[in-house]
Amino acid sequence: MNNTLWTRRHLLKATAIAAIAAPSLRLLAGERTPGRGRRTGATSLPVPDWIAAGKLRWVWALWEPIDLYTRGGHGAGIGDGRVTGHWARKWYERMHSDEILDKLAAAGVNLVTTHFYKGFGLRAESAEMDRAADFTRRAHARGIRVLGYHQFSTVIYETMLDEVPKLADWIQRTPGGELKTYGGAKWRWMACPIHDDFIAYLKTYGRKGRLDCL
């Protein structure tokens, strides 16, 4: 029974992720009509020239906001498994600089990934989201498109409870009824991907990203 419950939950999560990602995947990998650069079908969209073979130059600049690096002590995307000392913050500041954007543009990069929302909550992450929006505008001025990294599944209860007092209601449960966490990171709760209030919250920061990062 426990194995069945685990499978169902992961299937639901995978289905929800696929539903969100499907439009982008169809655009990037869709069938083209010969000679026209479009997918077949009634809802065909043009395939942008800049993602054609040999033209897409995509780099992953930042993955996490600084609070995740310092809270977790792990440097995903940095190239160093541990984030310790003052160098991490100096590195983080430099990665948002015009210097880095100028170097990316000079290298011909036309797409870059950066942090946007990690699960600390809209209030707690407001300043870093504004920073990401500013980074995006400066990248656009150099002809570089930006993908903002959005956390879909985990929430950091230490800060988010201040914003959502009933946060525990959004969280998955283990077969034993305990709150499900992200591996050994007990401070990261795993939200239920089909909880209506959680989905509404996801849409809130999704709209913020689309409106602010233009």
N, C-alpha and C positions, 0 to 999 in steps of 0.2 A: 504493500500500500504506500509506504513512504517513497519508494522509487517511482511509483506512478504519479504521486503528488509533485515530486521534483520535476518529472518530465513535463507535466502539464504546465507548471509555472514557467519553465524555460521556453516551452513552445509559445505560450502567450506573449512572453517578452520578445521572442524572436519575431513573432508576427507583428507586434506593434512597431518594432524597429524597422521591419521591412516595409510597413505601410508608410512610415515617414520618409524612408530613403528612396522608395520606388520612383517618384518623379525624377529625381536626379539621376538614378541609375538608368532609367529609360532614355534620358537625354544623352548620357555619356556613352551608353552601349547599344543604343537603339539601331535598328536596321535602317540603312539609307537607301533611297531610291537612286539608282545609277545616274550620275551626271547632274543631280540636283542637290546633293548634300542634305537631304531630308529623310526622315523616317517615313515608312509607309503607314497608312492608317488615317482615320478621320481626324485624329488629334495630333498629327505630326507637327513637330517644332523644328526650326532650323538648327542644325548642329553648328555651334560657333566655330569660326575658323581657328581661333586661338587654342582650341583643344585638339586640333587635328594632329595626326602623327608627326612628330618632329618639331611641333610648335609649342607644346605645353612644357613649361619649365617651372616646376612646382617644388617649393622647399617648405619644410616644417620649421618655423621660427620658434614659436612658443607653444607649449602644450597646456601648462597650468598657470593659474594666477599665483603670485608670490606666497599667498597665505597657505596654499596647499603644499608648496615646497617646504616652507618652514614648519608647518604643523606635522607633515608626514615624515620629513627628514629624508625623502627619497626624490631623486632628480630625474623623473621621467622626461625624456626628450633633451636632457642636458648632455648626456654622454658620460655622466659620473653618477654612480649608484647612490651616492650620499650627498646631501646638500648641507654643508656645514660651513660656518664662518661667514665673514662679511663678503667674501667673493661672490656668493650666490646672489645677493641683492645688487651688487655692482654689475654683475653679468645681466641680471634681469632688467635693470635700468638701461643698460647699453643696448639690449635687444629691441627696445622701443625707440631708439634714437634715429635721427635723420642720417647719421653716419651709416648705420646698418641698411636703411632703406636705399640710400644712394648706392651702396655696394651691390645690393640685390638688383637694382635697376641696371647698373653698369654690367652686371653679369648676364643680363637678359632674362631674369626671372620675371614671370608674368602672373604667378599665383603663389600666395604665401598663406600658411595656416598660423593662427594665433589663438590665445586664450579668449574666452568670453564669459562663460558661466560654468561653475564647477560644483555647485550644490551647497554653498555656504548660505545662500539666501539672497534675494534681490537687494535687501537693505545692506547686508554685510559686504556684498560684492559690488556695491554701486560705484565706488571710486575706481576699481579695477575695470569694470565694464565701461566706464567713461574713458579710461585710458585706452582700452581696446578700440573704442569708437574713434578716438583721436588718431591712433595709429593707422586705422583703416582709411580715414580721410587723407592722411599724408601719403599712404601707399597709393591710393587712387590718383593722387596728383602726379605720381610718377608712372602711371600706367600699370600698376600692379593690383590685381584683384585679391580679395582676402576671404578666406574661409575661417569663420569663428568656431572654435571648439565649444560645443554645448554638452554638458553632462546630462545623460538621460536617466540614469538609474539610481545614483546614490545622492544622499543628502547628509550634510554635516550638522548633526543635531545640536552641537555646542553653540552654534550661532543661529541656526534656523528656528529653534524653538522660540526665540524672542519674537520672531515674525509670525510663526504658525504654532500657536500653543498646542493644538491637537495634532501635531505632526505624526505622532505614533500611530494615528489612525490610517495614515497613508502607507505604512510600512509592511512589507511582506513578513510572514511568520514561518518559522521552522515547523517541521512536523510536531515538535513538542510544544509549540505555541510561543516560542521566544522570538524576539525581534531578530530579523535576519540582518547580518552585517556583511560588509565587503571584506571577505577573508579575515585576516587578523586585524584589520583596521576597525576596531570596535566603535570608533567615533564616526564611522561612515555607515549609515543605515541604508538598506536597500528598499527603495520605494516600489510599490506595486504599480506596474505599468498600465493597469486597466482601472485604477482608482480615479473616479471622475474629478475629484478635487485636485489630485496630483496632475492629471492631464491638463486641467484648466491652468494650473500654475506653469506648466511647461509652455503652454501657448503664450502666457504673459511675457516670459523672458524671450520667447521666440519673436514676438512682435517687437519687443524693445530692440532686439538685434537688427531686425529689418529696417526699423525706422531710424535708429540712432547711427547706424554704421553705413551711412550713405555719403 
